[in-house]
Every structure is written in structure tokens, then in C-alpha cells.
Amino acid sequence: MRCVIARYPFELTKSGVLASMKGVRPELVTGESVTIGRRRYPVEQVGQVITRQDRRDFTSGEVVRAMTRLGFTCHDRLETAPMGVPTSPRTTSAPLGDAASPEVW
């Protein structure tokens, strides 16, 4: 499939993208992402790998459109908290305010 990313034409195939991303370790997903194989990659990382361009040269929207047209599943944002990240807002046991007037958490 022919697509334009950062004003440059690319001939992309689903098998070509799978081969390019094979062995690439996914970075931490904080925004838009795409599922390739069993892994979820940030869109900007995928764009950098498949185009060999700097991430500042293209938009995530260009990559999302291309990946969607190839049949990959794209995600708008992180849907669940990453593993190992505490979900509670406070991890301390003592309040930060005045000791004489403890606040209720």
C-alpha cells in the first residue's frame, strides 16, 4: 500500500511492518499506540522504525492512518495503568499537613 508520511511516499505492507518491528522492544506507551503482533507500541516509535525518520518529522496521525489502512489496531490513549505503578494517589502513611490537625485522606 502506498502512503505518504512526512511528505515522503512509502510502500508499506502488513508483513513488512511486522518484519520491521520484530525484535524491537516497545517503549512505555503514554499516548496513541498500535498493536503489532502481541505487543503494543507507541505510534511515534513505529513511525520512526518503519520510515527511518526522526520522530519530529511526522505526526502520529499520519502513522495511525497508515497502520489502520494496513489492518493494525490503533488505540487513542493508554486504557489501563502500567504494571508496577501504584494506583492510589498517596503512598505515604503520615499526612503532610500540621501534626496537630491531621487531614483525612
Contacts in CASP RR format, 6 or more apart in sequence:
PFRMAT RR
TARGET T0000
AUTHOR 0000-0000-0000
METHOD contacts of the structure
MODEL  1
MRCVIARYPFELTKSGVLASMKGVRPELVTGESVTIGRRRYPVEQVGQVI
TRQDRRDFTSGEVVRAMTRLGFTCHDRLETAPMGVPTSPRTTSAPLGDAA
SPEVW
1 11 0 8 1.000
1 12 0 8 1.000
1 13 0 8 1.000
1 66 0 8 1.000
1 69 0 8 1.000
1 70 0 8 1.000
2 9 0 8 1.000
2 10 0 8 1.000
2 11 0 8 1.000
2 12 0 8 1.000
3 9 0 8 1.000
3 10 0 8 1.000
3 12 0 8 1.000
3 62 0 8 1.000
3 65 0 8 1.000
3 66 0 8 1.000
3 69 0 8 1.000
4 10 0 8 1.000
4 62 0 8 1.000
5 47 0 8 1.000
5 51 0 8 1.000
5 53 0 8 1.000
5 58 0 8 1.000
5 62 0 8 1.000
5 63 0 8 1.000
5 66 0 8 1.000
6 51 0 8 1.000
6 53 0 8 1.000
6 57 0 8 1.000
6 58 0 8 1.000
6 62 0 8 1.000
8 51 0 8 1.000
8 53 0 8 1.000
10 50 0 8 1.000
10 51 0 8 1.000
10 66 0 8 1.000
12 50 0 8 1.000
12 66 0 8 1.000
12 70 0 8 1.000
13 70 0 8 1.000
14 70 0 8 1.000
14 71 0 8 1.000
14 72 0 8 1.000
17 36 0 8 1.000
17 46 0 8 1.000
17 50 0 8 1.000
17 67 0 8 1.000
17 70 0 8 1.000
17 72 0 8 1.000
18 36 0 8 1.000
18 37 0 8 1.000
20 49 0 8 1.000
20 50 0 8 1.000
21 36 0 8 1.000
21 37 0 8 1.000
21 39 0 8 1.000
21 41 0 8 1.000
21 46 0 8 1.000
21 49 0 8 1.000
21 50 0 8 1.000
24 41 0 8 1.000
24 45 0 8 1.000
24 49 0 8 1.000
26 39 0 8 1.000
26 40 0 8 1.000
26 41 0 8 1.000
26 42 0 8 1.000
26 45 0 8 1.000
27 41 0 8 1.000
27 42 0 8 1.000
27 45 0 8 1.000
28 42 0 8 1.000
28 82 0 8 1.000
29 40 0 8 1.000
29 41 0 8 1.000
29 42 0 8 1.000
29 78 0 8 1.000
29 82 0 8 1.000
30 42 0 8 1.000
30 78 0 8 1.000
31 42 0 8 1.000
31 43 0 8 1.000
31 76 0 8 1.000
31 77 0 8 1.000
31 78 0 8 1.000
32 42 0 8 1.000
32 43 0 8 1.000
32 60 0 8 1.000
32 61 0 8 1.000
32 64 0 8 1.000
32 74 0 8 1.000
32 75 0 8 1.000
32 76 0 8 1.000
32 77 0 8 1.000
33 40 0 8 1.000
33 41 0 8 1.000
33 42 0 8 1.000
33 43 0 8 1.000
33 74 0 8 1.000
33 75 0 8 1.000
33 78 0 8 1.000
34 40 0 8 1.000
34 41 0 8 1.000
34 43 0 8 1.000
34 46 0 8 1.000
34 63 0 8 1.000
34 64 0 8 1.000
34 67 0 8 1.000
34 72 0 8 1.000
34 73 0 8 1.000
34 74 0 8 1.000
34 75 0 8 1.000
35 41 0 8 1.000
35 72 0 8 1.000
35 73 0 8 1.000
35 74 0 8 1.000
35 75 0 8 1.000
36 46 0 8 1.000
36 72 0 8 1.000
40 75 0 8 1.000
43 60 0 8 1.000
43 61 0 8 1.000
43 63 0 8 1.000
43 64 0 8 1.000
43 67 0 8 1.000
43 74 0 8 1.000
44 55 0 8 1.000
44 60 0 8 1.000
44 63 0 8 1.000
45 55 0 8 1.000
46 63 0 8 1.000
46 67 0 8 1.000
47 53 0 8 1.000
47 55 0 8 1.000
47 58 0 8 1.000
47 63 0 8 1.000
48 54 0 8 1.000
48 55 0 8 1.000
50 63 0 8 1.000
51 57 0 8 1.000
51 58 0 8 1.000
64 74 0 8 1.000
67 74 0 8 1.000
68 74 0 8 1.000
81 87 0 8 1.000
90 105 0 8 1.000
95 102 0 8 1.000
95 103 0 8 1.000
95 105 0 8 1.000
97 103 0 8 1.000
END
